[in-house]
Every structure is written in structure tokens, then in C-alpha cells.
Amino acid sequence: VLAELIEKFVSHLSESRMDCYFSMGSYKAIDADVKKENLSSVQKLGVEMTVRYGKYLNLLKEDDENGLCFVLMNCEEFLKQQQRTVVSSLRCLQEDCGYDWFASSIFLIMSGDREKTLMFLQQFSRLLVSAFLWLPRLHLSMHLPVTTLEYGIHPVYFCSAHHVEMLLKAELPLVCSAFQMSGFTPSQICLQWITQCFWNYMDWSEICHYIALCTFLGPDYQIYMCISVFRHLQQDILKHTEA
């Protein structure tokens, strides 16, 4: 039901000029026999984890591994069309942006249907929310000013994570103080959660709720979600601070 709902919602929005923030361009999927060998070691490990998790959730079968490789390779090629070349000594700008947890999440939501997943991601990439939920979307993107690209800092860090810190001071001052005492910043933790699409932190149904909430109600719900998690963890955080 969720797959059908977000599919129809995103398809409807992507046809409206007012709702499209980015141009999609034209992209035809590479229908070559995409194998796991074409992926980096990090991506291979991610594919194994995703398929294992998908089978555990009864969403995927063993042979869905090739489908996921197909989606990841095509996402990479599709996003490369909208990237700049930046000369920099920063490693994060010389390498790819790691494993694509968002595309993997959509693949699971679509129960391993590679064509549906790819079509959804292409349409989704036109919406503003894609910049915040799908982190590889803005990696070396031509949609960002060159000065922003050269710093190698993703907009999720200086937009979403920054606003989480500001809200945390007002909403949960004790949690904010605990972070200051620890030497960590809440934004570091949030960036980790968001990059991994909350995998390994929340149950699958909650990950689906996170993606759906931000898609239907807007990217600011990413910030509210992080604040909610900090509120939920407040007692544990304070207990650890005392200890």
C-alpha cells in the first residue's frame, strides 16, 4: 500500500511544474547485464546487507541481488549527468559518496521491482525533498554553487542538522547540554542517521514512516523526526551523561 501511495503521489507532483525544483533531463536505463563485479567494495557490502535485510523482512528473494545492482548502477549514471567536476584535495570530493541507503530503502519498499524503483527515483529527483532524503542526489551537483561544492559539506549538514541544533536548544535544553559536555554535536549524530536513512537505528516500519512523512509533508519533517528521536532518547542520554 505504501509503495503504491508514494508512487502515485510522486508521479503526480513530478508532472507539475510548480512542484518540480530540479530538472530531470532525459535518461534511459542501461539494460546491460549489470553484475555485482561492477560495484565498489563498499557497494558490494551494502548490497549484501540490503538483500539479507530484505529477505528477513520477506520483501526480497535471493535473485533480487542483481536487481539492486541494476538500480544502484543506473542511479549512479543518472546522477552523474547532473554533476560538476571539482578539482580538490578533499577525499570526499575525489570518491563517490558511499553506499546509497535511500535507493536501497525504496528498492525494499517496491518489493525488489527494479523498474518501479528506478522510475520512482527519477521522478522523485525532480522534487526539493530529494535533496534532503537522497544524499547522493546533491553529491557534486551542478545545482549547488561552486563555493559550496568546494567545501565538501552536504546541504543536509548546514540546513537540516543546523536547524536540529537550534530547535534542540529550545525544545530539549538538557539534551543539548549533555551533548556539549560530551564533546559531540547533535548534528554529527543526525547526519549519520540521515545518511543511513535511519537503518540500524529504527525498525523497518518506522523507516517507512520517515520516508513517507518527509515525502508527503515536506523536508522540514526530517528535522522534526530527529528532534522526536532525541526526545524519545532523553532519559537514556541523561543517564549516560551522569555515568
ABEGO torsion letter per residue (X at the ends): XAAAAAAAAAAAAAABAAABABBAEBBBBBABBBBAAABBAAAAAAAAAAAAAAAAAGABBAAAAAAAAAAAAAAAAAAAAABBBBBBABAAAABBAEBBAAAAAAAAAAGGBAAAAAAAAAAAAABAAAAAABAAAABGBAABBAAAAAAGBBAAAABAAAAAAAAAAAABAAAAAAAAAAGBBAAAAAAAAAAAGGBGABBAAAAAAAAAAAAAAEAAAAAAAAAAAAAAAAAAAAAAAAX
